[in-house]
């Protein structure tokens, strides 16, 4: 597989390309402190989206992603059921998490910032993803692939996810800061 890195200053033809997120090769993960001492990691197994990439001017690019909130997986079924409940994601009322970019800007070689609206639990807030272009390649069947990684941090209370329990020794059961990571592979449409 050949790999090239996106150069936002290079003139390419065609200028704009459309990429479909490949759910089988994409990971949407999160990490949160538990009991103030350890980290619980989880992921969402069902994701779809579209990346429109303006290769000559990143400002013309856009990202739209939908995540099935019911697909949450922390490797512990009782915890997952609690996270799907009204205490957290309330998936019966809010089954989808969405992200729609409003701005993409270069932030160094192969790096960029993607600002947009994250909607979760019926609440929309602006977030900024620190992203990197991980390269391009062609799979054995001739499909053009692109890979991107991104990360951000949010305060879950900003999205109405405020459930918690105080600990006898001080502190809380679940931290408020959530680290979100995305490893995305997309196929050219």
PEZI-V414053 format. One record per helix or strand of 3 or more residues. SS is the DSSP state (H for helix, E for strand). FROM is the first residue (numbers start at 1). TO is the last residue. If there is no record, write none. Layout:
# PEZI-V414053
SS_FROM_TO ; SS_FROM_TO
This chain:
# PEZI-V414053
E_16_21 ; H_23_25 ; E_27_34 ; E_38_44 ; E_47_54 ; H_58_60 ; E_62_68 ; H_69_71 ; H_77_84 ; E_96_106 ; E_111_120 ; E_123_138 ; E_144_155 ; H_156_159 ; E_177_188
